[in-house]
Amino acid sequence: MSRREDYIKKHLLESAQTKKQIAEQMTDQISQAANLLILSIKQGGKIMFCGNGGSAADSQHLATEMVVRLSSSLDRGALPALALTTDTSILTACGNDYGFDHIFSRQVDALGREPDILIGISTSGNSANIIKAIETARSKKLTTIGLLGKNGGKLRDLVDLAVVIPSDDVQHIQEAHITIGHILIALVEMELVSR
């Protein structure tokens, strides 16, 4: 087996092992997160996502799956969600005028209303702009969920529900975040949408 094939096999097996640990240890947390999303939407709330880098892309991906649809076999109405990572004018103006740490909290302050949910995605759990966004959300009585990694960082104790991936590898944490995001949206669709 070549070095490249060794790497491919190792990566896939490590990723699978991370997901196996999640399946064995975290189904209750994932179910709790789904319950929070379902309750929020039933009460007229929306789901907001934020993250940096790959987690920003995940925020956009998951918001899209909610607004459009996850299951290609399901024609359903839109579910209320948005990614706070997409408006470059807001991001650059806020970054310039108030600093990068405030790019999400400013939007949460403007757009967040009870019973909305803010999902902060951070592989380290220590992203300053996610921490500020969560603090702002809590001050406005929004429910907060953290999709985190490593040991959960500072966000673990700040959010209402922490979903901490049992890995120190950023790639495997990100892979698990998108998988859990898909599971959450599938559970929301199963509960809220008649097939």
Secondary structure as UniProt FT lines:
FT   HELIX           3..25
FT   HELIX           27..42
FT   TURN            43..44
FT   STRAND          47..51
FT   HELIX           54..67
FT   TURN            72..73
FT   STRAND          81..83
FT   TURN            84..85
FT   HELIX           88..97
FT   HELIX           100..102
FT   TURN            103..104
FT   HELIX           105..111
FT   TURN            114..115
FT   STRAND          117..122
FT   HELIX           128..139
FT   TURN            140..141
FT   STRAND          143..148
FT   TURN            150..151
FT   HELIX           154..157
FT   STRAND          161..164
FT   HELIX           170..192
//
